Structure formats: C-alpha cells, structure tokens
C-alpha cells in the first residue's frame, strides 16, 4: 500500500480539515502534528509541503487550505 501523510499545525483550519477529510479516505493515514513534532518539519519540506494542512499521497502534495506557512513552523 502507498504511503499517505497528513501534516498539520494544530490550528482550527488544520483540525477541521483533518476531521472532514481523513474519514473519507480509504487508506491508512499517518497524522503528523508539526507543532508537536518539529523535527519533522524538514521531512515535510523535503516532500514539497509549503503550508499546512497538507496531505502527501504517494509523493503528491495536496495543499488543502491555508492554516500556516511551513516557514512559520521552523
């Protein structure tokens, strides 16, 4: 199975996107709270994430809305 990661910062926009979207996906999703897991910001950046919330599916980045710029989480 392919890898899916949901990156977020815990803001209301991110939490709402997680609540609304993730139950619709028919796959396992790793949820990464970058505010609590700051060492993983570099991983998200390397994957192409520019802002959160973002869903990375098989290397494709889907920026869902704008909650925070990734640069603001560094």
CHARMM internal coordinates of N, CA and C (Angstrom, degrees):
IC EDIT
DIST 1 N 1 CA 1.4536
DIST 1 CA 1 C 1.5217
ANGL 1 N 1 CA 1 C 109.68
DIST 1 C 2 N 1.2976
ANGL 1 CA 1 C 2 N 115.53
DIHE 1 N 1 CA 1 C 2 N 148.26
DIST 2 N 2 CA 1.4510
ANGL 1 C 2 N 2 CA 120.87
DIHE 1 CA 1 C 2 N 2 CA -178.98
DIST 2 CA 2 C 1.5272
ANGL 2 N 2 CA 2 C 110.88
DIHE 1 C 2 N 2 CA 2 C -76.11
DIST 2 C 3 N 1.3262
ANGL 2 CA 2 C 3 N 115.06
DIHE 2 N 2 CA 2 C 3 N 164.28
DIST 3 N 3 CA 1.4611
ANGL 2 C 3 N 3 CA 120.42
DIHE 2 CA 2 C 3 N 3 CA -177.49
DIST 3 CA 3 C 1.5272
ANGL 3 N 3 CA 3 C 110.30
DIHE 2 C 3 N 3 CA 3 C -97.15
DIST 3 C 4 N 1.3230
ANGL 3 CA 3 C 4 N 114.88
DIHE 3 N 3 CA 3 C 4 N 135.39
DIST 4 N 4 CA 1.4584
ANGL 3 C 4 N 4 CA 121.45
DIHE 3 CA 3 C 4 N 4 CA 177.30
DIST 4 CA 4 C 1.5206
ANGL 4 N 4 CA 4 C 107.96
DIHE 3 C 4 N 4 CA 4 C -130.36
DIST 4 C 5 N 1.3362
ANGL 4 CA 4 C 5 N 115.40
DIHE 4 N 4 CA 4 C 5 N 129.11
DIST 5 N 5 CA 1.4649
ANGL 4 C 5 N 5 CA 120.98
DIHE 4 CA 4 C 5 N 5 CA -179.38
DIST 5 CA 5 C 1.5246
ANGL 5 N 5 CA 5 C 108.78
DIHE 4 C 5 N 5 CA 5 C -129.04
DIST 5 C 6 N 1.3077
ANGL 5 CA 5 C 6 N 116.31
DIHE 5 N 5 CA 5 C 6 N 131.64
DIST 6 N 6 CA 1.4573
ANGL 5 C 6 N 6 CA 122.71
DIHE 5 CA 5 C 6 N 6 CA 175.68
DIST 6 CA 6 C 1.5274
ANGL 6 N 6 CA 6 C 107.35
DIHE 5 C 6 N 6 CA 6 C -106.79
DIST 6 C 7 N 1.3277
ANGL 6 CA 6 C 7 N 115.98
DIHE 6 N 6 CA 6 C 7 N 114.73
DIST 7 N 7 CA 1.4689
ANGL 6 C 7 N 7 CA 121.73
DIHE 6 CA 6 C 7 N 7 CA 178.68
DIST 7 CA 7 C 1.5236
ANGL 7 N 7 CA 7 C 108.44
DIHE 6 C 7 N 7 CA 7 C -100.03
DIST 7 C 8 N 1.3236
ANGL 7 CA 7 C 8 N 115.47
DIHE 7 N 7 CA 7 C 8 N 134.83
DIST 8 N 8 CA 1.4640
ANGL 7 C 8 N 8 CA 119.40
DIHE 7 CA 7 C 8 N 8 CA 177.15
DIST 8 CA 8 C 1.5159
ANGL 8 N 8 CA 8 C 109.92
DIHE 7 C 8 N 8 CA 8 C -151.55
DIST 8 C 9 N 1.3492
ANGL 8 CA 8 C 9 N 114.73
DIHE 8 N 8 CA 8 C 9 N 173.68
DIST 9 N 9 CA 1.4613
ANGL 8 C 9 N 9 CA 119.97
DIHE 8 CA 8 C 9 N 9 CA -177.28
DIST 9 CA 9 C 1.5258
ANGL 9 N 9 CA 9 C 112.33
DIHE 8 C 9 N 9 CA 9 C -119.18
DIST 9 C 10 N 1.3161
ANGL 9 CA 9 C 10 N 116.85
DIHE 9 N 9 CA 9 C 10 N 5.01
DIST 10 N 10 CA 1.4599
ANGL 9 C 10 N 10 CA 119.82
DIHE 9 CA 9 C 10 N 10 CA 178.33
DIST 10 CA 10 C 1.5153
ANGL 10 N 10 CA 10 C 115.01
DIHE 9 C 10 N 10 CA 10 C 85.06
DIST 10 C 11 N 1.3279
ANGL 10 CA 10 C 11 N 117.23
DIHE 10 N 10 CA 10 C 11 N 1.62
DIST 11 N 11 CA 1.4664
ANGL 10 C 11 N 11 CA 120.25
DIHE 10 CA 10 C 11 N 11 CA 179.96
DIST 11 CA 11 C 1.5286
ANGL 11 N 11 CA 11 C 109.77
DIHE 10 C 11 N 11 CA 11 C -74.18
DIST 11 C 12 N 1.3241
ANGL 11 CA 11 C 12 N 118.85
DIHE 11 N 11 CA 11 C 12 N 165.55
DIST 12 N 12 CA 1.4652
ANGL 11 C 12 N 12 CA 120.96
DIHE 11 CA 11 C 12 N 12 CA -179.21
DIST 12 CA 12 C 1.5361
ANGL 12 N 12 CA 12 C 113.52
DIHE 11 C 12 N 12 CA 12 C -56.79
DIST 12 C 13 N 1.3165
ANGL 12 CA 12 C 13 N 117.91
DIHE 12 N 12 CA 12 C 13 N -38.06
DIST 13 N 13 CA 1.4680
ANGL 12 C 13 N 13 CA 121.38
DIHE 12 CA 12 C 13 N 13 CA 178.25
DIST 13 CA 13 C 1.5231
ANGL 13 N 13 CA 13 C 109.88
DIHE 12 C 13 N 13 CA 13 C -62.28
DIST 13 C 14 N 1.3206
ANGL 13 CA 13 C 14 N 116.17
DIHE 13 N 13 CA 13 C 14 N -45.34
DIST 14 N 14 CA 1.4684
ANGL 13 C 14 N 14 CA 121.35
DIHE 13 CA 13 C 14 N 14 CA -179.05
DIST 14 CA 14 C 1.5212
ANGL 14 N 14 CA 14 C 111.87
DIHE 13 C 14 N 14 CA 14 C -65.83
DIST 14 C 15 N 1.3212
ANGL 14 CA 14 C 15 N 116.73
DIHE 14 N 14 CA 14 C 15 N -43.27
DIST 15 N 15 CA 1.4608
ANGL 14 C 15 N 15 CA 121.41
DIHE 14 CA 14 C 15 N 15 CA -178.53
DIST 15 CA 15 C 1.5322
ANGL 15 N 15 CA 15 C 110.10
DIHE 14 C 15 N 15 CA 15 C -65.07
DIST 15 C 16 N 1.3229
ANGL 15 CA 15 C 16 N 116.90
DIHE 15 N 15 CA 15 C 16 N -41.93
DIST 16 N 16 CA 1.4641
ANGL 15 C 16 N 16 CA 120.46
DIHE 15 CA 15 C 16 N 16 CA 179.58
DIST 16 CA 16 C 1.5222
ANGL 16 N 16 CA 16 C 111.13
DIHE 15 C 16 N 16 CA 16 C -66.39
DIST 16 C 17 N 1.3263
ANGL 16 CA 16 C 17 N 117.57
DIHE 16 N 16 CA 16 C 17 N -40.93
DIST 17 N 17 CA 1.4675
ANGL 16 C 17 N 17 CA 120.54
DIHE 16 CA 16 C 17 N 17 CA 177.65
DIST 17 CA 17 C 1.5264
ANGL 17 N 17 CA 17 C 110.33
DIHE 16 C 17 N 17 CA 17 C -62.59
DIST 17 C 18 N 1.3184
ANGL 17 CA 17 C 18 N 117.20
DIHE 17 N 17 CA 17 C 18 N -41.22
DIST 18 N 18 CA 1.4633
ANGL 17 C 18 N 18 CA 120.75
DIHE 17 CA 17 C 18 N 18 CA 178.18
DIST 18 CA 18 C 1.5335
ANGL 18 N 18 CA 18 C 110.57
DIHE 17 C 18 N 18 CA 18 C -63.58
DIST 18 C 19 N 1.3066
ANGL 18 CA 18 C 19 N 116.45
DIHE 18 N 18 CA 18 C 19 N -46.14
DIST 19 N 19 CA 1.4645
ANGL 18 C 19 N 19 CA 121.33
DIHE 18 CA 18 C 19 N 19 CA -178.85
DIST 19 CA 19 C 1.5280
ANGL 19 N 19 CA 19 C 111.67
DIHE 18 C 19 N 19 CA 19 C -62.63
DIST 19 C 20 N 1.3247
ANGL 19 CA 19 C 20 N 116.88
DIHE 19 N 19 CA 19 C 20 N -39.78
DIST 20 N 20 CA 1.4624
ANGL 19 C 20 N 20 CA 120.72
DIHE 19 CA 19 C 20 N 20 CA -175.49
DIST 20 CA 20 C 1.5253
ANGL 20 N 20 CA 20 C 113.46
DIHE 19 C 20 N 20 CA 20 C -83.12
DIST 20 C 21 N 1.3141
ANGL 20 CA 20 C 21 N 117.54
DIHE 20 N 20 CA 20 C 21 N -36.99
DIST 21 N 21 CA 1.4625
ANGL 20 C 21 N 21 CA 120.76
DIHE 20 CA 20 C 21 N 21 CA -171.03
DIST 21 CA 21 C 1.5216
ANGL 21 N 21 CA 21 C 115.02
DIHE 20 C 21 N 21 CA 21 C -93.00
DIST 21 C 22 N 1.3021
ANGL 21 CA 21 C 22 N 117.46
DIHE 21 N 21 CA 21 C 22 N -48.01
DIST 22 N 22 CA 1.4637
ANGL 21 C 22 N 22 CA 119.52
DIHE 21 CA 21 C 22 N 22 CA -171.14
DIST 22 CA 22 C 1.5297
ANGL 22 N 22 CA 22 C 114.06
DIHE 21 C 22 N 22 CA 22 C -58.64
DIST 22 C 23 N 1.3422
ANGL 22 CA 22 C 23 N 119.96
DIHE 22 N 22 CA 22 C 23 N -36.74
DIST 23 N 23 CA 1.4620
ANGL 22 C 23 N 23 CA 118.03
DIHE 22 CA 22 C 23 N 23 CA 177.49
DIST 23 CA 23 C 1.5380
ANGL 23 N 23 CA 23 C 113.53
DIHE 22 C 23 N 23 CA 23 C -64.33
DIST 23 C 24 N 1.3136
ANGL 23 CA 23 C 24 N 117.42
DIHE 23 N 23 CA 23 C 24 N -19.38
DIST 24 N 24 CA 1.4606
ANGL 23 C 24 N 24 CA 121.23
DIHE 23 CA 23 C 24 N 24 CA -179.09
DIST 24 CA 24 C 1.5274
ANGL 24 N 24 CA 24 C 112.81
DIHE 23 C 24 N 24 CA 24 C -81.03
DIST 24 C 25 N 1.3194
ANGL 24 CA 24 C 25 N 116.27
DIHE 24 N 24 CA 24 C 25 N -17.53
DIST 25 N 25 CA 1.4607
ANGL 24 C 25 N 25 CA 120.26
DIHE 24 CA 24 C 25 N 25 CA -176.76
DIST 25 CA 25 C 1.5231
ANGL 25 N 25 CA 25 C 110.46
DIHE 24 C 25 N 25 CA 25 C -82.16
DIST 25 C 26 N 1.2788
ANGL 25 CA 25 C 26 N 115.29
DIHE 25 N 25 CA 25 C 26 N 137.38
DIST 26 N 26 CA 1.4596
ANGL 25 C 26 N 26 CA 121.08
DIHE 25 CA 25 C 26 N 26 CA 179.90
DIST 26 CA 26 C 1.5279
ANGL 26 N 26 CA 26 C 109.08
DIHE 25 C 26 N 26 CA 26 C -98.06
DIST 26 C 27 N 1.3112
ANGL 26 CA 26 C 27 N 115.23
DIHE 26 N 26 CA 26 C 27 N 55.90
DIST 27 N 27 CA 1.4567
ANGL 26 C 27 N 27 CA 120.62
DIHE 26 CA 26 C 27 N 27 CA -179.56
DIST 27 CA 27 C 1.5180
ANGL 27 N 27 CA 27 C 109.57
DIHE 26 C 27 N 27 CA 27 C -163.86
DIST 27 C 28 N 1.3138
ANGL 27 CA 27 C 28 N 114.87
DIHE 27 N 27 CA 27 C 28 N 162.08
DIST 28 N 28 CA 1.4657
ANGL 27 C 28 N 28 CA 120.55
DIHE 27 CA 27 C 28 N 28 CA 176.76
DIST 28 CA 28 C 1.5249
ANGL 28 N 28 CA 28 C 108.59
DIHE 27 C 28 N 28 CA 28 C -75.48
DIST 28 C 29 N 1.3053
ANGL 28 CA 28 C 29 N 115.65
DIHE 28 N 28 CA 28 C 29 N 135.27
DIST 29 N 29 CA 1.4603
ANGL 28 C 29 N 29 CA 121.36
DIHE 28 CA 28 C 29 N 29 CA -179.17
DIST 29 CA 29 C 1.5243
ANGL 29 N 29 CA 29 C 108.76
DIHE 28 C 29 N 29 CA 29 C -125.05
DIST 29 C 30 N 1.3238
ANGL 29 CA 29 C 30 N 115.99
DIHE 29 N 29 CA 29 C 30 N 127.08
DIST 30 N 30 CA 1.4590
ANGL 29 C 30 N 30 CA 120.67
DIHE 29 CA 29 C 30 N 30 CA 173.09
DIST 30 CA 30 C 1.5252
ANGL 30 N 30 CA 30 C 107.47
DIHE 29 C 30 N 30 CA 30 C -84.08
DIST 30 C 31 N 1.3114
ANGL 30 CA 30 C 31 N 117.36
DIHE 30 N 30 CA 30 C 31 N 125.51
DIST 31 N 31 CA 1.4620
ANGL 30 C 31 N 31 CA 122.15
DIHE 30 CA 30 C 31 N 31 CA 179.50
DIST 31 CA 31 C 1.5220
ANGL 31 N 31 CA 31 C 108.44
DIHE 30 C 31 N 31 CA 31 C -100.35
DIST 31 C 32 N 1.3375
ANGL 31 CA 31 C 32 N 115.33
DIHE 31 N 31 CA 31 C 32 N 124.20
DIST 32 N 32 CA 1.4630
ANGL 31 C 32 N 32 CA 121.35
DIHE 31 CA 31 C 32 N 32 CA -178.46
DIST 32 CA 32 C 1.5250
ANGL 32 N 32 CA 32 C 108.73
DIHE 31 C 32 N 32 CA 32 C -120.40
DIST 32 C 33 N 1.3207
ANGL 32 CA 32 C 33 N 115.70
DIHE 32 N 32 CA 32 C 33 N 113.22
DIST 33 N 33 CA 1.4719
ANGL 32 C 33 N 33 CA 123.02
DIHE 32 CA 32 C 33 N 33 CA 177.25
DIST 33 CA 33 C 1.5259
ANGL 33 N 33 CA 33 C 106.34
DIHE 32 C 33 N 33 CA 33 C -89.70
DIST 33 C 34 N 1.3204
ANGL 33 CA 33 C 34 N 116.25
DIHE 33 N 33 CA 33 C 34 N 102.91
DIST 34 N 34 CA 1.4633
ANGL 33 C 34 N 34 CA 120.35
DIHE 33 CA 33 C 34 N 34 CA -174.56
DIST 34 CA 34 C 1.5250
ANGL 34 N 34 CA 34 C 112.91
DIHE 33 C 34 N 34 CA 34 C -69.21
DIST 34 C 35 N 1.3146
ANGL 34 CA 34 C 35 N 117.57
DIHE 34 N 34 CA 34 C 35 N -21.28
DIST 35 N 35 CA 1.4573
ANGL 34 C 35 N 35 CA 119.96
DIHE 34 CA 34 C 35 N 35 CA 175.26
DIST 35 CA 35 C 1.5198
ANGL 35 N 35 CA 35 C 111.78
DIHE 34 C 35 N 35 CA 35 C -68.94
DIST 35 C 36 N 1.3366
ANGL 35 CA 35 C 36 N 116.14
DIHE 35 N 35 CA 35 C 36 N -29.33
DIST 36 N 36 CA 1.4641
ANGL 35 C 36 N 36 CA 121.45
DIHE 35 CA 35 C 36 N 36 CA 179.64
DIST 36 CA 36 C 1.5267
ANGL 36 N 36 CA 36 C 112.45
DIHE 35 C 36 N 36 CA 36 C -100.56
DIST 36 C 37 N 1.3180
ANGL 36 CA 36 C 37 N 116.99
DIHE 36 N 36 CA 36 C 37 N -18.26
DIST 37 N 37 CA 1.4643
ANGL 36 C 37 N 37 CA 122.05
DIHE 36 CA 36 C 37 N 37 CA -178.25
DIST 37 CA 37 C 1.5256
ANGL 37 N 37 CA 37 C 109.19
DIHE 36 C 37 N 37 CA 37 C -124.18
DIST 37 C 38 N 1.3195
ANGL 37 CA 37 C 38 N 116.06
DIHE 37 N 37 CA 37 C 38 N 57.51
DIST 38 N 38 CA 1.4663
ANGL 37 C 38 N 38 CA 121.11
DIHE 37 CA 37 C 38 N 38 CA -174.60
DIST 38 CA 38 C 1.5305
ANGL 38 N 38 CA 38 C 114.92
DIHE 37 C 38 N 38 CA 38 C -56.81
DIST 38 C 39 N 1.3262
ANGL 38 CA 38 C 39 N 120.50
DIHE 38 N 38 CA 38 C 39 N -28.95
DIST 39 N 39 CA 1.4693
ANGL 38 C 39 N 39 CA 117.98
DIHE 38 CA 38 C 39 N 39 CA 176.55
DIST 39 CA 39 C 1.5364
ANGL 39 N 39 CA 39 C 112.84
DIHE 38 C 39 N 39 CA 39 C -62.39
DIST 39 C 40 N 1.3175
ANGL 39 CA 39 C 40 N 117.54
DIHE 39 N 39 CA 39 C 40 N -18.20
DIST 40 N 40 CA 1.4592
ANGL 39 C 40 N 40 CA 120.35
DIHE 39 CA 39 C 40 N 40 CA -178.71
DIST 40 CA 40 C 1.5245
ANGL 40 N 40 CA 40 C 113.56
DIHE 39 C 40 N 40 CA 40 C -87.53
DIST 40 C 41 N 1.3521
ANGL 40 CA 40 C 41 N 117.18
DIHE 40 N 40 CA 40 C 41 N -0.18
DIST 41 N 41 CA 1.4635
ANGL 40 C 41 N 41 CA 120.68
DIHE 40 CA 40 C 41 N 41 CA 175.64
DIST 41 CA 41 C 1.5259
ANGL 41 N 41 CA 41 C 109.67
DIHE 40 C 41 N 41 CA 41 C -59.99
DIST 41 C 42 N 1.3176
ANGL 41 CA 41 C 42 N 117.69
DIHE 41 N 41 CA 41 C 42 N -42.15
DIST 42 N 42 CA 1.4735
ANGL 41 C 42 N 42 CA 121.45
DIHE 41 CA 41 C 42 N 42 CA 179.43
DIST 42 CA 42 C 1.5322
ANGL 42 N 42 CA 42 C 110.53
DIHE 41 C 42 N 42 CA 42 C -61.97
DIST 42 C 43 N 1.3177
ANGL 42 CA 42 C 43 N 117.15
DIHE 42 N 42 CA 42 C 43 N -38.47
DIST 43 N 43 CA 1.4693
ANGL 42 C 43 N 43 CA 121.69
DIHE 42 CA 42 C 43 N 43 CA 177.02
DIST 43 CA 43 C 1.5297
ANGL 43 N 43 CA 43 C 110.86
DIHE 42 C 43 N 43 CA 43 C -62.39
DIST 43 C 44 N 1.3296
ANGL 43 CA 43 C 44 N 116.08
DIHE 43 N 43 CA 43 C 44 N -45.45
DIST 44 N 44 CA 1.4660
ANGL 43 C 44 N 44 CA 120.53
DIHE 43 CA 43 C 44 N 44 CA 178.94
DIST 44 CA 44 C 1.5225
ANGL 44 N 44 CA 44 C 110.64
DIHE 43 C 44 N 44 CA 44 C -62.71
DIST 44 C 45 N 1.3092
ANGL 44 CA 44 C 45 N 115.92
DIHE 44 N 44 CA 44 C 45 N -43.74
DIST 45 N 45 CA 1.4660
ANGL 44 C 45 N 45 CA 121.28
DIHE 44 CA 44 C 45 N 45 CA 178.80
DIST 45 CA 45 C 1.5290
ANGL 45 N 45 CA 45 C 110.58
DIHE 44 C 45 N 45 CA 45 C -60.53
DIST 45 C 46 N 1.3143
ANGL 45 CA 45 C 46 N 116.87
DIHE 45 N 45 CA 45 C 46 N -44.21
DIST 46 N 46 CA 1.4707
ANGL 45 C 46 N 46 CA 121.29
DIHE 45 CA 45 C 46 N 46 CA 179.28
DIST 46 CA 46 C 1.5252
ANGL 46 N 46 CA 46 C 111.55
DIHE 45 C 46 N 46 CA 46 C -63.68
DIST 46 C 47 N 1.3343
ANGL 46 CA 46 C 47 N 116.68
DIHE 46 N 46 CA 46 C 47 N -28.91
DIST 47 N 47 CA 1.4610
ANGL 46 C 47 N 47 CA 121.04
DIHE 46 CA 46 C 47 N 47 CA 178.54
DIST 47 CA 47 C 1.5210
ANGL 47 N 47 CA 47 C 112.14
DIHE 46 C 47 N 47 CA 47 C -77.98
DIST 47 C 48 N 1.3509
ANGL 47 CA 47 C 48 N 116.81
DIHE 47 N 47 CA 47 C 48 N -11.10
DIST 48 N 48 CA 1.4601
ANGL 47 C 48 N 48 CA 120.80
DIHE 47 CA 47 C 48 N 48 CA 178.98
DIST 48 CA 48 C 1.5077
ANGL 48 N 48 CA 48 C 114.82
DIHE 47 C 48 N 48 CA 48 C 103.82
DIST 48 C 49 N 1.3208
ANGL 48 CA 48 C 49 N 117.03
DIHE 48 N 48 CA 48 C 49 N 6.91
DIST 49 N 49 CA 1.4607
ANGL 48 C 49 N 49 CA 121.02
DIHE 48 CA 48 C 49 N 49 CA 179.30
DIST 49 CA 49 C 1.5335
ANGL 49 N 49 CA 49 C 108.76
DIHE 48 C 49 N 49 CA 49 C -71.56
DIST 49 C 50 N 1.3317
ANGL 49 CA 49 C 50 N 115.48
DIHE 49 N 49 CA 49 C 50 N 130.06
DIST 50 N 50 CA 1.4718
ANGL 49 C 50 N 50 CA 121.43
DIHE 49 CA 49 C 50 N 50 CA 178.71
DIST 50 CA 50 C 1.5215
ANGL 50 N 50 CA 50 C 111.80
DIHE 49 C 50 N 50 CA 50 C -109.68
DIST 50 C 51 N 1.3382
ANGL 50 CA 50 C 51 N 115.44
DIHE 50 N 50 CA 50 C 51 N -26.45
DIST 51 N 51 CA 1.4618
ANGL 50 C 51 N 51 CA 120.90
DIHE 50 CA 50 C 51 N 51 CA 179.34
DIST 51 CA 51 C 1.5215
ANGL 51 N 51 CA 51 C 108.25
DIHE 50 C 51 N 51 CA 51 C -152.91
DIST 51 C 52 N 1.3210
ANGL 51 CA 51 C 52 N 114.85
DIHE 51 N 51 CA 51 C 52 N 162.38
DIST 52 N 52 CA 1.4535
ANGL 51 C 52 N 52 CA 120.07
DIHE 51 CA 51 C 52 N 52 CA 178.02
DIST 52 CA 52 C 1.5156
ANGL 52 N 52 CA 52 C 108.94
DIHE 51 C 52 N 52 CA 52 C -117.79
DIST 52 C 53 N 1.3019
ANGL 52 CA 52 C 53 N 118.13
DIHE 52 N 52 CA 52 C 53 N 150.18
DIST 53 N 53 CA 1.4485
ANGL 52 C 53 N 53 CA 128.96
DIHE 52 CA 52 C 53 N 53 CA 5.67
DIST 53 CA 53 C 1.5258
ANGL 53 N 53 CA 53 C 111.73
DIHE 52 C 53 N 53 CA 53 C -75.94
DIST 53 C 54 N 1.3220
ANGL 53 CA 53 C 54 N 114.60
DIHE 53 N 53 CA 53 C 54 N 146.86
DIST 54 N 54 CA 1.4619
ANGL 53 C 54 N 54 CA 120.87
DIHE 53 CA 53 C 54 N 54 CA 177.73
DIST 54 CA 54 C 1.5243
ANGL 54 N 54 CA 54 C 109.10
DIHE 53 C 54 N 54 CA 54 C -144.37
DIST 54 C 55 N 1.2994
ANGL 54 CA 54 C 55 N 114.67
DIHE 54 N 54 CA 54 C 55 N 143.96
DIST 55 N 55 CA 1.4487
ANGL 54 C 55 N 55 CA 122.01
DIHE 54 CA 54 C 55 N 55 CA 177.79
DIST 55 CA 55 C 1.5225
ANGL 55 N 55 CA 55 C 107.16
DIHE 54 C 55 N 55 CA 55 C -116.26
DIST 55 C 56 N 1.3261
ANGL 55 CA 55 C 56 N 116.53
DIHE 55 N 55 CA 55 C 56 N 125.81
DIST 56 N 56 CA 1.4607
ANGL 55 C 56 N 56 CA 121.12
DIHE 55 CA 55 C 56 N 56 CA 178.08
DIST 56 CA 56 C 1.5252
ANGL 56 N 56 CA 56 C 107.29
DIHE 55 C 56 N 56 CA 56 C -109.39
DIST 56 C 57 N 1.3307
ANGL 56 CA 56 C 57 N 115.20
DIHE 56 N 56 CA 56 C 57 N 116.92
DIST 57 N 57 CA 1.4634
ANGL 56 C 57 N 57 CA 122.16
DIHE 56 CA 56 C 57 N 57 CA -178.32
DIST 57 CA 57 C 1.5225
ANGL 57 N 57 CA 57 C 108.02
DIHE 56 C 57 N 57 CA 57 C -121.77
DIST 57 C 58 N 1.3128
ANGL 57 CA 57 C 58 N 115.74
DIHE 57 N 57 CA 57 C 58 N 115.02
DIST 58 N 58 CA 1.4720
ANGL 57 C 58 N 58 CA 120.92
DIHE 57 CA 57 C 58 N 58 CA 179.12
DIST 58 CA 58 C 1.5301
ANGL 58 N 58 CA 58 C 112.11
DIHE 57 C 58 N 58 CA 58 C 51.02
DIST 58 C 59 N 1.3190
ANGL 58 CA 58 C 59 N 116.45
DIHE 58 N 58 CA 58 C 59 N 39.89
DIST 59 N 59 CA 1.4612
ANGL 58 C 59 N 59 CA 120.80
DIHE 58 CA 58 C 59 N 59 CA 177.79
DIST 59 CA 59 C 1.5211
ANGL 59 N 59 CA 59 C 114.33
DIHE 58 C 59 N 59 CA 59 C 85.33
DIST 59 C 60 N 1.3150
ANGL 59 CA 59 C 60 N 118.32
DIHE 59 N 59 CA 59 C 60 N -6.86
DIST 60 N 60 CA 1.4652
ANGL 59 C 60 N 60 CA 122.73
DIHE 59 CA 59 C 60 N 60 CA 177.23
DIST 60 CA 60 C 1.5217
ANGL 60 N 60 CA 60 C 108.39
DIHE 59 C 60 N 60 CA 60 C -91.08
DIST 60 C 61 N 1.3326
ANGL 60 CA 60 C 61 N 116.68
DIHE 60 N 60 CA 60 C 61 N 127.80
DIST 61 N 61 CA 1.4644
ANGL 60 C 61 N 61 CA 120.90
DIHE 60 CA 60 C 61 N 61 CA -179.78
DIST 61 CA 61 C 1.5221
ANGL 61 N 61 CA 61 C 109.50
DIHE 60 C 61 N 61 CA 61 C -96.15
DIST 61 C 62 N 1.3139
ANGL 61 CA 61 C 62 N 115.46
DIHE 61 N 61 CA 61 C 62 N 127.12
DIST 62 N 62 CA 1.4549
ANGL 61 C 62 N 62 CA 121.94
DIHE 61 CA 61 C 62 N 62 CA 175.36
DIST 62 CA 62 C 1.5178
ANGL 62 N 62 CA 62 C 107.88
DIHE 61 C 62 N 62 CA 62 C -114.52
DIST 62 C 63 N 1.3328
ANGL 62 CA 62 C 63 N 116.68
DIHE 62 N 62 CA 62 C 63 N 106.15
DIST 63 N 63 CA 1.4593
ANGL 62 C 63 N 63 CA 120.94
DIHE 62 CA 62 C 63 N 63 CA 176.33
DIST 63 CA 63 C 1.5288
ANGL 63 N 63 CA 63 C 107.05
DIHE 62 C 63 N 63 CA 63 C -81.68
DIST 63 C 64 N 1.3232
ANGL 63 CA 63 C 64 N 116.68
DIHE 63 N 63 CA 63 C 64 N 114.64
DIST 64 N 64 CA 1.4529
ANGL 63 C 64 N 64 CA 121.81
DIHE 63 CA 63 C 64 N 64 CA -169.51
DIST 64 CA 64 C 1.5213
ANGL 64 N 64 CA 64 C 114.31
DIHE 63 C 64 N 64 CA 64 C -83.42
DIST 64 C 65 N 1.2790
ANGL 64 CA 64 C 65 N 117.60
DIHE 64 N 64 CA 64 C 65 N -33.20
DIST 65 N 65 CA 1.4544
ANGL 64 C 65 N 65 CA 123.43
DIHE 64 CA 64 C 65 N 65 CA -175.93
DIST 65 CA 65 C 1.5313
ANGL 65 N 65 CA 65 C 103.96
DIHE 64 C 65 N 65 CA 65 C -170.09
DIST 65 C 66 N 1.2933
ANGL 65 CA 65 C 66 N 117.95
DIHE 65 N 65 CA 65 C 66 N -175.59
DIST 66 N 66 CA 1.4653
ANGL 65 C 66 N 66 CA 118.29
DIHE 65 CA 65 C 66 N 66 CA 175.88
DIST 66 CA 66 C 1.5096
ANGL 66 N 66 CA 66 C 109.98
DIHE 65 C 66 N 66 CA 66 C -117.53
DIST 66 C 67 N 1.3269
ANGL 66 CA 66 C 67 N 114.85
DIHE 66 N 66 CA 66 C 67 N 108.43
DIST 67 N 67 CA 1.4566
ANGL 66 C 67 N 67 CA 121.39
DIHE 66 CA 66 C 67 N 67 CA 176.19
DIST 67 CA 67 C 1.5185
ANGL 67 N 67 CA 67 C 109.96
DIHE 66 C 67 N 67 CA 67 C -104.43
DIST 67 C 68 N 1.3403
ANGL 67 CA 67 C 68 N 116.20
DIHE 67 N 67 CA 67 C 68 N -43.22
DIST 68 N 68 CA 1.4588
ANGL 67 C 68 N 68 CA 121.74
DIHE 67 CA 67 C 68 N 68 CA 179.73
DIST 68 CA 68 C 1.5220
ANGL 68 N 68 CA 68 C 109.19
DIHE 67 C 68 N 68 CA 68 C -163.21
DIST 68 C 69 N 1.3099
ANGL 68 CA 68 C 69 N 115.54
DIHE 68 N 68 CA 68 C 69 N 145.28
DIST 69 N 69 CA 1.4635
ANGL 68 C 69 N 69 CA 120.69
DIHE 68 CA 68 C 69 N 69 CA 174.46
DIST 69 CA 69 C 1.5180
ANGL 69 N 69 CA 69 C 108.37
DIHE 68 C 69 N 69 CA 69 C -73.86
DIST 69 C 70 N 1.3198
ANGL 69 CA 69 C 70 N 115.98
DIHE 69 N 69 CA 69 C 70 N 143.48
DIST 70 N 70 CA 1.4578
ANGL 69 C 70 N 70 CA 119.86
DIHE 69 CA 69 C 70 N 70 CA 179.18
DIST 70 CA 70 C 1.5289
ANGL 70 N 70 CA 70 C 110.42
DIHE 69 C 70 N 70 CA 70 C -59.44
DIST 70 C 71 N 1.3169
ANGL 70 CA 70 C 71 N 117.44
DIHE 70 N 70 CA 70 C 71 N -36.13
DIST 71 N 71 CA 1.4689
ANGL 70 C 71 N 71 CA 121.34
DIHE 70 CA 70 C 71 N 71 CA 179.04
DIST 71 CA 71 C 1.5342
ANGL 71 N 71 CA 71 C 111.61
DIHE 70 C 71 N 71 CA 71 C -59.20
DIST 71 C 72 N 1.3330
ANGL 71 CA 71 C 72 N 117.61
DIHE 71 N 71 CA 71 C 72 N -30.77
DIST 72 N 72 CA 1.4614
ANGL 71 C 72 N 72 CA 121.03
DIHE 71 CA 71 C 72 N 72 CA 178.96
DIST 72 CA 72 C 1.5160
ANGL 72 N 72 CA 72 C 113.05
DIHE 71 C 72 N 72 CA 72 C -71.16
DIST 72 C 73 N 1.3270
ANGL 72 CA 72 C 73 N 117.17
DIHE 72 N 72 CA 72 C 73 N -16.15
DIST 73 N 73 CA 1.4654
ANGL 72 C 73 N 73 CA 121.60
DIHE 72 CA 72 C 73 N 73 CA -178.69
DIST 73 CA 73 C 1.5072
ANGL 73 N 73 CA 73 C 112.99
DIHE 72 C 73 N 73 CA 73 C -93.20
DIST 73 C 74 N 1.3120
ANGL 73 CA 73 C 74 N 116.45
DIHE 73 N 73 CA 73 C 74 N -4.84
DIST 74 N 74 CA 1.4735
ANGL 73 C 74 N 74 CA 120.13
DIHE 73 CA 73 C 74 N 74 CA -179.43
DIST 74 CA 74 C 1.5077
ANGL 74 N 74 CA 74 C 110.92
DIHE 73 C 74 N 74 CA 74 C -77.08
END
COOR INIT
IC SEED 1 N 1 CA 1 C
IC BUILD
